[in-house]
């Protein structure tokens, strides 16, 4: 059981792409706060990277929440529509939608490349999973969220504001934050709203493959951006604590339509990462 106060007991959340990484960290924190969390993703069996929707759901339940695993390909609109029909049928409500699903291993192929070295299909892959899927989930979740005066959280990036990784990545994150602003505009007056969050460098399972050097440091170099010590990175639970704080905030409407750095939210809401730090990548 978790020692976290059950501030979200009775609430229901959906976290997309939560087999591992940031999505898993968010799902676990929502569960630790007492929520029922629907964990979606394509991974039903472990592969090169650890993690499945079933394993995440089991961890949520172990932390004091209720985890529900749903194998779902977010490129399949009918499957996404069925997901929210299932939530309505089983829970009768939805309080939080976290749009996180993203194909990080595929995107890693194009890190640091000039736009003429990034194939056109990279645009389609990035926007299909990184932007369109968020819109589709929001469309089908909206009736439930309006009924509960709920919250949409889009997991975005400072790449919406400055150059990061490559041109396609930045344009997609800018589009996602524009989507957040427009969703919040349309939801104004309903009681529901939407925000974006910007995690820093997060030590996900993918980055945990980076080996330590002879001094015990795990350094990752992002071409054109610098070298970063993963010992100072966020854990996936840190953005999860930001989502819990936003979900529990009765005044979150004041944040509607905007993007918020996780580290700034930590200062404002008074939470830390699991080791007591407030990591900052900038």
Backbone as CSV, one residue per row, in Angstrom:
resi,resn,N_x,N_y,N_z,CA_x,CA_y,CA_z,C_x,C_y,C_z
1,UNK,0.845,-1.201,0.000,0.000,0.000,0.000,0.871,1.238,0.000
2,UNK,0.314,2.342,-0.497,1.061,3.590,-0.586,0.867,4.439,0.651
3,UNK,1.919,5.242,0.973,1.782,6.213,2.048,1.247,7.534,1.548
4,UNK,0.976,7.627,0.250,0.460,8.852,-0.338,-0.981,9.075,0.102
5,UNK,-1.334,10.304,0.507,-2.733,10.567,0.843,-3.648,10.257,-0.344
6,UNK,-4.787,9.678,-0.063,-5.701,9.242,-1.123,-6.574,10.410,-1.596
7,UNK,-5.907,11.450,-2.100,-6.614,12.674,-2.459,-7.451,12.527,-3.724
8,UNK,-7.234,11.453,-4.471,-8.020,11.223,-5.681,-8.905,9.986,-5.555
9,UNK,-9.190,9.556,-4.335,-10.083,8.413,-4.135,-11.432,8.699,-4.782
10,UNK,-11.945,7.743,-5.516,-13.224,7.902,-6.202,-13.109,8.500,-7.589
11,UNK,-11.929,9.001,-7.947,-11.730,9.568,-9.275,-11.302,8.479,-10.252
12,UNK,-11.557,8.727,-11.517,-11.231,7.778,-12.575,-10.360,8.489,-13.607
13,UNK,-9.282,7.823,-14.021,-8.349,8.398,-14.984,-8.062,7.411,-16.100
14,UNK,-7.703,7.950,-17.261,-7.162,7.173,-18.372,-5.796,7.757,-18.688
15,UNK,-4.783,6.895,-18.741,-3.441,7.325,-19.138,-3.041,6.521,-20.366
16,UNK,-2.836,7.203,-21.481,-2.481,6.515,-22.721,-0.971,6.302,-22.785
17,UNK,-0.580,5.172,-23.360,0.832,4.870,-23.479,1.498,4.694,-22.129
18,UNK,0.927,3.872,-21.278,1.389,3.765,-19.887,2.035,2.418,-19.571
19,UNK,2.483,1.701,-20.583,3.199,0.448,-20.322,4.527,0.722,-19.636
20,UNK,5.117,1.875,-19.951,6.436,2.224,-19.413,6.614,3.740,-19.518
21,UNK,7.777,4.205,-19.092,8.152,5.598,-19.284,7.317,6.580,-18.495
22,UNK,7.163,7.771,-19.055,6.433,8.846,-18.383,4.993,8.427,-18.121
23,UNK,4.372,7.765,-19.085,2.989,7.339,-18.897,2.827,6.420,-17.711
24,UNK,3.760,5.485,-17.553,3.698,4.590,-16.401,3.869,5.372,-15.108
25,UNK,4.832,6.292,-15.079,5.045,7.085,-13.871,3.812,7.881,-13.472
26,UNK,3.137,8.450,-14.467,1.914,9.208,-14.192,0.819,8.279,-13.675
27,UNK,0.665,7.145,-14.324,-0.374,6.197,-13.910,-0.145,5.721,-12.479
28,UNK,1.113,5.442,-12.123,1.409,4.985,-10.773,1.090,6.054,-9.738
29,UNK,1.412,7.299,-10.026,1.127,8.363,-9.061,-0.378,8.591,-8.905
30,UNK,-1.120,8.514,-9.991,-2.576,8.632,-9.888,-3.134,7.489,-9.041
31,UNK,-2.597,6.293,-9.238,-3.037,5.155,-8.429,-2.666,5.320,-6.970
32,UNK,-1.455,5.794,-6.706,-1.023,6.003,-5.323,-1.892,7.029,-4.619
33,UNK,-2.477,7.950,-5.401,-3.378,8.950,-4.835,-4.809,8.438,-4.714
34,UNK,-5.030,7.150,-5.049,-6.327,6.526,-4.819,-7.232,6.389,-6.017
35,UNK,-6.772,6.829,-7.196,-7.640,6.803,-8.369,-7.756,5.403,-8.960
36,UNK,-8.834,5.201,-9.705,-8.948,4.065,-10.612,-8.339,4.509,-11.928
37,UNK,-7.347,3.768,-12.415,-6.583,4.210,-13.582,-6.655,3.164,-14.688
38,UNK,-7.165,3.580,-15.836,-7.150,2.748,-17.029,-5.828,2.985,-17.749
39,UNK,-5.075,1.916,-17.925,-3.731,1.954,-18.500,-3.813,1.427,-19.920
40,UNK,-3.495,2.258,-20.901,-3.603,1.806,-22.286,-2.231,1.735,-22.955
41,UNK,-2.183,0.940,-24.002,-0.978,0.782,-24.799,-1.073,-0.503,-25.591
42,UNK,-0.081,-0.703,-26.448,-0.089,-1.898,-27.299,0.630,-3.077,-26.659
43,UNK,1.425,-2.818,-25.619,2.315,-3.861,-25.100,1.611,-4.760,-24.096
44,UNK,1.327,-5.957,-24.549,0.733,-6.967,-23.661,1.763,-7.975,-23.184
45,UNK,2.887,-8.083,-23.910,3.967,-8.997,-23.545,5.276,-8.223,-23.526
46,UNK,6.154,-8.496,-22.559,7.420,-7.766,-22.495,8.258,-7.994,-23.743
47,UNK,8.988,-6.959,-24.153,9.866,-7.058,-25.308,11.267,-6.608,-24.939
48,UNK,11.903,-5.893,-25.864,13.256,-5.387,-25.612,13.275,-4.467,-24.405
49,UNK,12.233,-3.655,-24.282,12.090,-2.798,-23.109,11.097,-3.440,-22.146
50,UNK,11.336,-3.320,-20.846,10.397,-3.900,-19.882,9.092,-3.124,-19.862
51,UNK,8.051,-3.777,-19.355,6.791,-3.088,-19.143,5.678,-3.557,-20.045
52,UNK,4.498,-3.725,-19.446,3.268,-4.039,-20.181,2.131,-3.280,-19.505
53,UNK,1.011,-3.187,-20.189,-0.144,-2.536,-19.573,-0.605,-3.313,-18.343
54,UNK,-0.475,-4.626,-18.395,-0.917,-5.461,-17.275,-0.018,-5.255,-16.051
55,UNK,1.287,-5.157,-16.278,2.215,-4.960,-15.165,1.990,-3.603,-14.509
56,UNK,1.774,-2.575,-15.322,1.510,-1.243,-14.754,0.227,-1.254,-13.948
57,UNK,-0.812,-1.878,-14.473,-2.087,-1.934,-13.753,-1.926,-2.647,-12.417
58,UNK,-1.144,-3.724,-12.399,-0.923,-4.454,-11.148,-0.178,-3.590,-10.132
59,UNK,0.799,-2.813,-10.596,1.530,-1.929,-9.686,0.610,-0.855,-9.115
60,UNK,-0.281,-0.330,-9.937,-1.240,0.676,-9.464,-2.076,0.109,-8.323
61,UNK,-2.565,-1.093,-8.505,-3.376,-1.727,-7.468,-2.553,-1.950,-6.204
62,UNK,-1.290,-2.323,-6.378,-0.419,-2.509,-5.230,-0.140,-1.230,-4.463
63,UNK,-0.265,-0.090,-5.137,-0.028,1.201,-4.498,-1.269,1.763,-3.806
64,UNK,-2.381,1.065,-3.934,-3.590,1.512,-3.252,-4.672,2.039,-4.156
65,UNK,-4.395,2.130,-5.454,-5.428,2.503,-6.410,-6.043,1.257,-7.022
66,UNK,-6.703,1.442,-8.161,-7.250,0.317,-8.910,-6.759,0.435,-10.337
67,UNK,-5.957,-0.522,-10.774,-5.430,-0.496,-12.128,-6.247,-1.366,-13.059
68,UNK,-6.546,-0.829,-14.237,-7.291,-1.573,-15.257,-6.487,-1.502,-16.551
69,UNK,-6.041,-2.648,-17.027,-5.243,-2.709,-18.251,-6.149,-2.832,-19.467
70,UNK,-5.879,-2.014,-20.486,-6.613,-2.101,-21.745,-5.598,-2.073,-22.880
71,UNK,-5.479,-3.186,-23.595,-4.602,-3.203,-24.765,-5.290,-2.405,-25.866
72,UNK,-4.638,-1.346,-26.315,-5.282,-0.430,-27.266,-4.220,0.175,-28.173
73,UNK,-4.439,0.066,-29.471,-3.594,0.725,-30.461,-4.227,2.083,-30.747
74,UNK,-3.559,3.158,-30.373,-4.151,4.486,-30.499,-4.152,5.025,-31.925
75,UNK,-3.734,4.195,-32.884,-3.933,4.538,-34.290,-5.284,4.037,-34.795
76,UNK,-5.977,3.277,-33.969,-7.263,2.673,-34.325,-8.379,3.454,-33.636
77,UNK,-9.048,4.329,-34.388,-10.070,5.195,-33.801,-11.196,4.393,-33.158
78,UNK,-11.584,3.301,-33.781,-12.676,2.498,-33.224,-12.279,1.905,-31.883
79,UNK,-11.023,1.486,-31.760,-10.559,0.929,-30.493,-10.537,1.993,-29.407
80,UNK,-10.177,3.206,-29.775,-10.154,4.305,-28.800,-11.577,4.660,-28.370
81,UNK,-12.495,4.683,-29.316,-13.900,4.946,-28.968,-14.414,3.871,-28.014
82,UNK,-14.060,2.617,-28.270,-14.492,1.522,-27.406,-13.899,1.646,-26.017
83,UNK,-12.665,2.140,-25.917,-12.031,2.350,-24.619,-12.898,3.233,-23.732
84,UNK,-13.351,4.347,-24.272,-14.128,5.270,-23.445,-15.557,4.774,-23.215
85,UNK,-16.070,3.968,-24.139,-17.355,3.303,-23.886,-17.208,2.330,-22.719
86,UNK,-16.063,1.649,-22.645,-15.806,0.732,-21.535,-15.722,1.491,-20.213
87,UNK,-15.031,2.631,-20.229,-14.925,3.432,-19.004,-16.317,3.862,-18.532
88,UNK,-17.146,4.326,-19.455,-18.502,4.743,-19.066,-19.301,3.566,-18.508
89,UNK,-19.200,2.428,-19.185,-19.979,1.268,-18.748,-19.541,0.765,-17.383
90,UNK,-18.232,0.793,-17.127,-17.713,0.214,-15.893,-17.656,1.200,-14.728
91,UNK,-17.456,2.475,-15.031,-17.256,3.465,-13.959,-18.324,4.552,-13.929
92,UNK,-18.924,4.842,-15.084,-19.938,5.890,-15.141,-19.380,7.296,-15.064
93,UNK,-18.047,7.428,-15.087,-17.446,8.755,-14.999,-16.002,8.698,-15.486
94,UNK,-15.453,9.863,-15.805,-14.036,10.016,-16.104,-13.627,11.404,-15.628
95,UNK,-12.574,11.463,-14.831,-12.124,12.727,-14.255,-10.848,13.269,-14.877
96,UNK,-9.990,12.374,-15.348,-8.696,12.797,-15.887,-8.355,11.956,-17.109
97,UNK,-7.979,12.639,-18.194,-7.398,11.986,-19.362,-5.985,12.511,-19.523
98,UNK,-5.008,11.612,-19.522,-3.616,11.993,-19.775,-3.226,11.452,-21.140
99,UNK,-3.030,12.352,-22.077,-2.596,11.981,-23.420,-1.067,11.959,-23.449
100,UNK,-0.529,10.751,-23.392,0.914,10.594,-23.285,1.495,9.703,-24.382
101,UNK,0.679,8.881,-25.019,1.201,7.869,-25.941,2.137,8.512,-26.974
102,UNK,3.302,7.856,-27.180,4.323,8.388,-28.084,5.282,7.261,-28.409
103,UNK,5.782,7.235,-29.622,6.699,6.178,-30.030,8.140,6.664,-29.872
104,UNK,8.630,6.651,-28.643,9.973,7.165,-28.367,11.080,6.368,-29.063
105,UNK,11.032,5.025,-29.058,12.096,4.291,-29.748,12.199,4.663,-31.231
106,UNK,11.070,4.863,-31.897,11.105,5.253,-33.310,11.655,6.662,-33.464
107,UNK,11.221,7.567,-32.593,11.682,8.957,-32.682,13.180,9.065,-32.432
108,UNK,13.734,8.157,-31.634,15.161,8.204,-31.320,16.029,8.030,-32.564
109,UNK,15.482,7.434,-33.606,16.258,7.224,-34.835,16.644,8.534,-35.500
110,UNK,15.888,9.588,-35.210,16.091,10.840,-35.931,16.622,11.958,-35.039
111,UNK,17.089,11.617,-33.861,17.606,12.645,-32.954,18.801,13.355,-33.571
112,UNK,18.778,14.675,-33.499,19.918,15.470,-33.924,20.142,15.555,-35.419
113,UNK,19.187,15.091,-36.210,19.367,15.117,-37.655,18.790,16.404,-38.262
114,UNK,19.477,16.920,-39.272,18.957,18.051,-40.032,17.708,17.614,-40.783
115,UNK,16.839,18.574,-41.092,15.545,18.180,-41.655,15.689,17.414,-42.961
116,UNK,16.745,17.688,-43.730,16.904,16.977,-44.996,17.392,15.530,-44.817
117,UNK,17.770,15.198,-43.576,18.155,13.822,-43.263,17.051,13.063,-42.524
118,UNK,15.914,13.712,-42.320,14.772,13.067,-41.661,13.744,12.730,-42.740
119,UNK,13.417,11.466,-42.945,12.532,11.093,-44.053,11.112,11.617,-43.855
120,UNK,10.403,11.865,-44.942,9.034,12.378,-44.827,8.121,11.504,-43.974
121,UNK,8.344,10.190,-43.953,7.466,9.335,-43.149,7.629,9.600,-41.649
122,UNK,8.743,10.220,-41.257,8.921,10.591,-39.851,7.870,11.609,-39.432
123,UNK,7.514,12.489,-40.343,6.453,13.465,-40.069,5.154,12.744,-39.746
124,UNK,4.785,11.788,-40.598,3.521,11.067,-40.410,3.520,10.268,-39.111
125,UNK,4.629,9.570,-38.830,4.698,8.776,-37.607,4.604,9.671,-36.365
126,UNK,5.295,10.792,-36.390,5.323,11.684,-35.228,3.966,12.327,-34.996
127,UNK,3.340,12.806,-36.048,2.054,13.473,-35.887,0.925,12.481,-35.633
128,UNK,1.011,11.290,-36.220,-0.068,10.311,-36.049,-0.200,9.904,-34.587
129,UNK,0.932,9.556,-33.958,0.900,9.114,-32.568,1.046,10.278,-31.606
130,UNK,1.845,11.279,-31.962,2.145,12.353,-31.017,1.166,13.497,-30.985
131,UNK,0.294,13.611,-31.991,-0.684,14.703,-32.017,-2.096,14.170,-32.300
132,UNK,-2.252,13.461,-33.419,-3.591,13.007,-33.795,-4.209,12.103,-32.738
133,UNK,-3.419,11.193,-32.191,-3.971,10.272,-31.195,-4.464,11.014,-29.965
134,UNK,-3.814,12.124,-29.630,-4.247,12.918,-28.484,-5.590,13.593,-28.774
135,UNK,-5.724,14.056,-30.014,-7.000,14.664,-30.409,-8.123,13.633,-30.374
136,UNK,-7.872,12.449,-30.926,-8.907,11.415,-30.990,-9.358,11.016,-29.587
137,UNK,-8.411,10.773,-28.697,-8.781,10.403,-27.323,-9.576,11.520,-26.655
138,UNK,-9.181,12.756,-26.904,-9.900,13.881,-26.303,-11.330,13.984,-26.821
139,UNK,-11.513,13.719,-28.105,-12.858,13.753,-28.694,-13.779,12.756,-27.988
140,UNK,-13.314,11.527,-27.837,-14.163,10.492,-27.258,-14.291,10.620,-25.737
141,UNK,-13.317,11.254,-25.100,-13.385,11.438,-23.651,-14.214,12.652,-23.257
142,UNK,-14.366,13.604,-24.160,-14.958,14.892,-23.802,-16.334,14.797,-23.130
143,UNK,-17.278,13.995,-23.631,-18.585,13.951,-22.949,-18.475,13.544,-21.487
144,UNK,-17.636,12.558,-21.195,-17.438,12.131,-19.814,-16.773,13.215,-18.988
145,UNK,-15.768,13.864,-19.551,-15.038,14.882,-18.803,-15.892,16.111,-18.532
146,UNK,-16.762,16.448,-19.458,-17.664,17.584,-19.235,-18.642,17.268,-18.108
147,UNK,-19.104,16.029,-18.055,-20.023,15.639,-16.977,-19.372,15.747,-15.608
148,UNK,-18.069,15.500,-15.536,-17.382,15.485,-14.238,-16.558,16.738,-13.970
149,UNK,-16.614,17.735,-14.903,-15.742,18.913,-14.803,-14.280,18.469,-14.692
150,UNK,-13.902,17.578,-15.612,-12.606,16.918,-15.536,-11.478,17.661,-16.220
151,UNK,-10.386,16.934,-16.431,-9.123,17.522,-16.856,-8.470,16.677,-17.938
152,UNK,-7.998,17.342,-18.996,-7.137,16.733,-20.004,-5.727,17.248,-19.778
153,UNK,-4.768,16.337,-19.685,-3.358,16.711,-19.584,-2.638,16.143,-20.798
154,UNK,-2.067,17.018,-21.614,-1.265,16.585,-22.748,0.212,16.649,-22.357
155,UNK,0.918,15.546,-22.523,2.340,15.508,-22.182,3.122,16.047,-23.379
156,UNK,3.641,17.246,-23.215,4.316,17.945,-24.296,5.787,18.140,-23.941
157,UNK,6.388,19.228,-24.384,7.835,19.372,-24.259,8.246,20.812,-24.519
158,UNK,9.374,21.251,-23.921,9.920,22.571,-24.274,10.296,22.681,-25.749
159,UNK,10.296,21.540,-26.462,10.510,21.582,-27.904,9.448,22.382,-28.633
160,UNK,8.344,22.673,-27.962,7.326,23.559,-28.535,7.795,25.005,-28.575
161,UNK,8.830,25.304,-27.810,9.276,26.694,-27.644,10.665,26.948,-28.212
162,UNK,11.501,25.907,-28.212,12.868,26.069,-28.711,13.282,24.806,-29.455
163,UNK,14.369,24.900,-30.204,14.813,23.754,-30.999,15.209,22.600,-30.092
164,UNK,14.640,21.435,-30.382,14.998,20.196,-29.694,14.883,19.033,-30.672
165,UNK,15.924,18.220,-30.738,15.932,16.926,-31.431,15.933,17.044,-32.954
166,UNK,14.896,17.619,-33.537,14.840,17.843,-34.987,13.601,18.685,-35.303
167,UNK,13.495,19.101,-36.551,12.410,20.006,-36.937,11.036,19.374,-36.749
168,UNK,10.907,18.091,-37.096,9.604,17.429,-36.991,9.146,17.380,-35.535
169,UNK,10.064,17.044,-34.626,9.722,16.968,-33.205,9.185,18.308,-32.712
170,UNK,9.892,19.381,-33.018,9.478,20.690,-32.534,8.134,21.124,-33.078
171,UNK,7.904,20.885,-34.371,6.625,21.272,-34.963,5.482,20.469,-34.336
172,UNK,5.720,19.181,-34.068,4.674,18.345,-33.456,4.345,18.818,-32.043
173,UNK,5.360,19.154,-31.257,5.096,19.619,-29.896,4.418,20.989,-29.902
174,UNK,4.781,21.830,-30.860,4.089,23.115,-30.988,2.619,22.893,-31.336
175,UNK,2.367,21.958,-32.236,0.984,21.630,-32.598,0.221,21.097,-31.397
176,UNK,0.886,20.281,-30.585,0.213,19.715,-29.413,-0.169,20.807,-28.421
177,UNK,0.714,21.765,-28.203,0.371,22.850,-27.278,-0.704,23.764,-27.855
178,UNK,-0.731,23.914,-29.175,-1.828,24.660,-29.795,-3.142,23.903,-29.613
179,UNK,-3.073,22.577,-29.737,-4.265,21.756,-29.492,-4.751,21.955,-28.060
180,UNK,-3.838,21.954,-27.096,-4.223,22.184,-25.699,-4.962,23.502,-25.543
181,UNK,-4.416,24.550,-26.136,-5.041,25.871,-26.024,-6.448,25.864,-26.621
182,UNK,-6.618,25.205,-27.758,-7.920,25.214,-28.425,-8.922,24.293,-27.744
183,UNK,-8.450,23.174,-27.191,-9.351,22.342,-26.404,-9.870,23.122,-25.195
184,UNK,-8.962,23.825,-24.515,-9.369,24.614,-23.350,-10.341,25.711,-23.740
185,UNK,-10.126,26.315,-24.910,-11.056,27.347,-25.394,-12.456,26.770,-25.567
186,UNK,-12.541,25.610,-26.203,-13.851,25.002,-26.447,-14.492,24.497,-25.158
187,UNK,-13.681,24.108,-24.189,-14.211,23.600,-22.918,-14.575,24.719,-21.944
188,UNK,-14.188,25.931,-22.254,-14.468,27.041,-21.342,-15.973,27.133,-21.063
189,UNK,-16.312,27.190,-19.805,-17.705,27.269,-19.409,-18.337,25.932,-19.090
190,UNK,-17.627,24.836,-19.387,-18.169,23.509,-19.104,-17.743,22.985,-17.734
191,UNK,-16.720,23.592,-17.162,-16.133,23.082,-15.928,-14.922,22.208,-16.167
192,UNK,-14.822,21.638,-17.379,-13.649,20.840,-17.748,-12.605,21.748,-18.381
193,UNK,-11.366,21.280,-18.425,-10.321,22.069,-19.066,-9.192,21.186,-19.540
194,UNK,-8.188,21.826,-20.163,-7.021,21.119,-20.695,-5.770,21.925,-20.421
195,UNK,-4.681,21.220,-20.111,-3.372,21.850,-19.938,-2.321,20.946,-20.585
196,UNK,-1.155,21.517,-20.853,0.022,20.738,-21.231,1.005,20.752,-20.077
197,UNK,1.806,19.685,-19.973,2.932,19.695,-19.047,4.218,19.423,-19.827
198,UNK,5.300,20.045,-19.353,6.612,19.864,-19.955,7.533,19.182,-18.951
199,UNK,7.706,17.874,-19.009,8.760,17.243,-18.203,10.131,17.699,-18.705
200,UNK,11.150,17.500,-17.859,12.519,17.713,-18.304,13.061,16.434,-18.913
201,UNK,14.343,16.152,-18.694,14.909,14.880,-19.127,14.485,13.818,-18.121
202,UNK,13.824,12.788,-18.611,13.247,11.768,-17.740,13.995,10.450,-17.950
203,UNK,14.424,9.839,-16.872,15.198,8.604,-16.929,14.266,7.413,-17.127
204,UNK,13.794,7.275,-18.349,12.874,6.198,-18.699,13.635,4.897,-18.933
205,UNK,12.899,3.834,-19.170,13.519,2.543,-19.453,14.428,2.616,-20.682
206,UNK,14.055,3.446,-21.664,14.887,3.596,-22.856,16.237,4.211,-22.494
207,UNK,16.223,5.260,-21.689,17.478,5.905,-21.303,18.260,5.077,-20.296
208,UNK,17.571,4.186,-19.591,18.284,3.328,-18.647,19.169,2.307,-19.363
209,UNK,19.039,2.202,-20.685,19.934,1.359,-21.465,21.302,2.002,-21.652
210,UNK,21.410,3.317,-21.361,22.697,4.010,-21.486,23.644,3.487,-20.404
211,UNK,24.800,2.948,-20.774,25.704,2.362,-19.774,26.467,3.437,-19.001
212,UNK,26.953,3.070,-17.826,27.770,3.967,-17.026,29.189,4.013,-17.579
213,UNK,29.844,5.183,-17.444,31.237,5.291,-17.871,32.157,4.836,-16.745
214,UNK,33.478,5.023,-16.907,34.421,4.517,-15.909,34.373,5.280,-14.597
215,UNK,33.627,6.394,-14.579,33.423,7.146,-13.338,32.034,6.896,-12.745
216,UNK,31.304,5.964,-13.354,29.984,5.629,-12.846,28.879,6.556,-13.295
217,UNK,29.208,7.457,-14.219,28.189,8.394,-14.712,27.501,7.822,-15.946
218,UNK,26.217,8.049,-16.022,25.456,7.682,-17.214,25.188,8.954,-17.990
219,UNK,25.983,9.178,-19.028,25.900,10.410,-19.797,25.218,10.137,-21.132
220,UNK,24.333,11.021,-21.505,23.694,10.913,-22.812,23.931,12.217,-23.563
221,UNK,24.354,12.094,-24.804,24.607,13.258,-25.646,23.493,13.386,-26.667
222,UNK,22.840,14.522,-26.655,21.827,14.835,-27.656,22.475,15.772,-28.663
223,UNK,22.648,15.324,-29.902,23.380,16.129,-30.889,22.809,17.542,-31.012
224,UNK,23.703,18.509,-30.897,23.301,19.900,-31.013,22.703,20.502,-29.756
225,UNK,22.518,19.665,-28.708,21.889,20.155,-27.482,22.786,20.044,-26.262
226,UNK,23.737,19.114,-26.284,24.641,18.983,-25.158,24.664,17.571,-24.593
227,UNK,25.465,17.406,-23.544,25.593,16.130,-22.842,24.985,16.264,-21.461
228,UNK,24.191,15.277,-21.077,23.435,15.350,-19.839,23.734,14.137,-18.966
229,UNK,23.874,14.388,-17.670,24.101,13.331,-16.688,22.748,12.802,-16.233
230,UNK,22.466,11.553,-16.552,21.164,10.987,-16.222,20.973,10.802,-14.723
231,UNK,22.068,10.913,-13.961,21.928,10.887,-12.510,21.153,12.072,-11.974
232,UNK,21.075,13.138,-12.778,20.337,14.336,-12.375,18.966,14.421,-13.035
233,UNK,18.588,13.386,-13.804,17.319,13.420,-14.529,16.127,13.196,-13.597
234,UNK,14.945,13.508,-14.106,13.710,13.220,-13.386,13.421,11.716,-13.448
235,UNK,12.737,11.193,-12.449,12.143,9.877,-12.598,10.778,10.046,-13.264
236,UNK,10.236,8.989,-13.848,8.897,9.085,-14.439,7.805,9.428,-13.427
237,UNK,8.073,9.254,-12.145,7.066,9.565,-11.127,6.915,11.083,-10.924
238,UNK,7.958,11.854,-11.262,7.917,13.304,-11.036,6.808,13.982,-11.853
239,UNK,6.715,13.766,-13.175,5.558,14.326,-13.886,4.237,13.754,-13.401
240,UNK,4.259,12.521,-12.876,3.036,11.960,-12.308,2.538,12.761,-11.129
241,UNK,3.452,13.241,-10.309,3.059,14.052,-9.161,2.496,15.398,-9.604
242,UNK,2.980,15.889,-10.738,2.403,17.123,-11.286,0.955,16.903,-11.711
243,UNK,0.694,15.768,-12.345,-0.678,15.472,-12.785,-1.602,15.319,-11.584
244,UNK,-1.147,14.650,-10.539,-1.971,14.506,-9.328,-2.289,15.877,-8.734
245,UNK,-1.274,16.739,-8.671,-1.496,18.072,-8.102,-2.514,18.854,-8.923
246,UNK,-2.413,18.774,-10.239,-3.371,19.470,-11.106,-4.776,18.893,-10.954
247,UNK,-4.867,17.566,-10.893,-6.180,16.927,-10.774,-6.864,17.271,-9.460
248,UNK,-6.064,17.487,-8.422,-6.628,17.777,-7.105,-6.851,19.258,-6.868
249,UNK,-6.403,20.096,-7.776,-6.469,21.546,-7.587,-7.848,22.079,-7.975
250,UNK,-8.627,22.602,-7.042,-9.947,23.128,-7.399,-9.877,24.416,-8.215
251,UNK,-8.680,25.005,-8.292,-8.508,26.261,-9.025,-7.716,26.066,-10.315
252,UNK,-7.678,24.840,-10.830,-6.857,24.575,-12.012,-7.338,25.302,-13.267
253,UNK,-8.566,25.799,-13.254,-9.044,26.551,-14.412,-8.146,27.736,-14.728
254,UNK,-7.455,28.255,-13.722,-6.555,29.389,-13.954,-5.356,28.991,-14.818
255,UNK,-5.126,27.699,-14.977,-4.011,27.210,-15.792,-4.461,26.755,-17.179
256,UNK,-5.737,26.933,-17.495,-6.331,26.372,-18.708,-5.604,26.818,-19.972
257,UNK,-5.367,25.845,-20.838,-4.866,26.130,-22.172,-3.389,26.422,-22.273
258,UNK,-2.671,26.356,-21.165,-1.258,26.726,-21.163,-0.376,25.513,-20.888
259,UNK,0.911,25.685,-21.165,1.903,24.640,-20.908,2.677,24.997,-19.646
260,UNK,2.921,23.977,-18.814,3.555,24.199,-17.516,4.730,23.251,-17.336
261,UNK,5.895,23.798,-16.998,7.045,22.961,-16.691,6.773,22.197,-15.401
262,UNK,7.103,20.920,-15.409,6.881,20.093,-14.222,7.646,20.642,-13.027
263,UNK,8.873,21.087,-13.239,9.671,21.622,-12.134,9.025,22.872,-11.531
264,UNK,8.425,23.709,-12.372,7.740,24.904,-11.850,6.504,24.511,-11.054
265,UNK,5.774,23.522,-11.540,4.603,23.047,-10.796,5.022,22.468,-9.447
266,UNK,6.190,21.812,-9.408,6.679,21.252,-8.146,6.888,22.349,-7.112
267,UNK,7.457,23.452,-7.546,7.679,24.585,-6.633,6.349,25.158,-6.168
268,UNK,5.421,25.325,-7.103,4.143,25.967,-6.779,3.250,25.076,-5.913
269,UNK,3.250,23.781,-6.186,2.383,22.871,-5.438,3.081,22.213,-4.248
270,UNK,4.400,22.298,-4.200,5.119,21.772,-3.046,5.394,20.282,-3.068
271,UNK,5.606,19.703,-4.265,5.973,18.292,-4.323,7.407,18.160,-4.842
272,UNK,7.983,16.979,-4.658,9.336,16.687,-5.131,9.331,15.378,-5.901
273,UNK,10.489,15.066,-6.465,10.666,13.749,-7.059,10.794,12.731,-5.927
274,UNK,10.906,11.463,-6.274,10.907,10.416,-5.253,12.101,10.507,-4.311
275,UNK,13.186,11.171,-4.775,14.383,11.296,-3.927,14.438,12.628,-3.189
276,UNK,13.349,13.401,-3.238,13.290,14.658,-2.518,13.808,15.851,-3.275
277,UNK,14.312,15.622,-4.500,14.828,16.734,-5.305,13.705,17.361,-6.162
278,UNK,14.000,18.559,-6.667,13.211,19.153,-7.738,14.177,19.283,-8.923
279,UNK,14.211,18.272,-9.800,15.166,18.300,-10.908,14.831,19.400,-11.905
280,UNK,15.890,20.021,-12.423,15.704,21.044,-13.451,16.667,20.775,-14.583
281,UNK,16.131,20.700,-15.797,16.959,20.424,-16.967,17.480,21.706,-17.604
282,UNK,16.938,22.875,-17.217,17.349,24.117,-17.857,18.221,24.941,-16.928
